[in-house]
Amino acid sequence: MKILGKYPNIRLRRIRNSDWMRRLTSENSLNVNDLILPIFVREGKNKIEPIKSMPGVFRYSIDKINIILNKVKKYKIPMVAIFPYTPNNKKDKFGTESLNENNLVCKSIRYIKKRYPKIGVMTDVALDPYTTHGHDGILNNNKIDNDKTINVLVKQALLQAKMGSDVIAPSDMMDGRIGVIRKTLDKNGLKDICILSYAVKYASNFYGPFRDAVGSKKKLKFDKKTYQMNYRNSNEAFREIGLDIKEGADIVMVKPGLPYLDIIKNIKENFRIPVFAYQVSGEYSLIKIGIKMGYINEDSILESLISFKRAGASAIITYFALDIAKKI
Ligand code: PBG
């Protein structure tokens, strides 16, 4: 890039001097159309339960999710992502509850699609909210068995799609699952259901508060490094993306968000496919607690979200979706 001119002819501060000029020369902006709100659901009635590790985020019993959905509707947030807090007595080694058509996710999908048909619903495909060991797949001698896990994930994806989920989001990081899920959906007349692949999901330290929110944290006996990505790598991320696109992913996701802006930018430039970013629970809590303690300003929320737009993300999954939608 050639820089033309020099000081004192050029004074870059001239385009920063007033609010209106800064607005005119902004290269990026954030719009409600860029936002996806995650919602945690739990069993019971009349429950809105705070999540300690995520101040300002709650688990809702299904009879109460209308409270948050009314806000989603009011601010025109396009889509919500559903995550279940499964009671311990419904967890087992195989994550069987994931295939129950009356589990929390299936009930939520039906509830939302019936009462809020214009809100998109996205659901995670992975077994961790349902397993006693907290892993995303089937354990075999302390290892996650890729192909056995896919057999269950395909059924989970098909069930969610039949219940009315619009966007199937495999977050498990098994090899080859996108292709098998796409084929199965098509065979079952569900060819319009979208697949949003968590194609690049790092074995990150920033998922802690989420694991607490879905109740898998204390259960996890060893880490997820044999299936989630090594955070030292980027070439591997592009291989993941290439494979998932070939297998039929419509949209790809990078997760976590802020530490991986380089990956988002590179995918956007090289693959020409919509890229979503997931600003994960640890990122949320860091900022939220920083604000609560008075160490950083509320504007840091917008700053963090705009950085995703600058990098090239089409949309952002963020626990700040409602807070920020109110402001913009
Ligand atoms: C699990 C899943 C995780 C998140 C979304 N789906 C956690 C994990 O892989 O352990 C994390 C989201 C967040 O931290 O906000 N399949």
Boltz pocket constraint, residues with backbone or C-beta under 6 A from the ligand:
constraints:
  - pocket:
      binder: B
      contacts: [[A, 124], [A, 125], [A, 126], [A, 127], [A, 128], [A, 136], [A, 171], [A, 172], [A, 206], [A, 207], [A, 208], [A, 209], [A, 210], [A, 211], [A, 279], [A, 280], [A, 281], [A, 282]]
      max_distance: 6.0
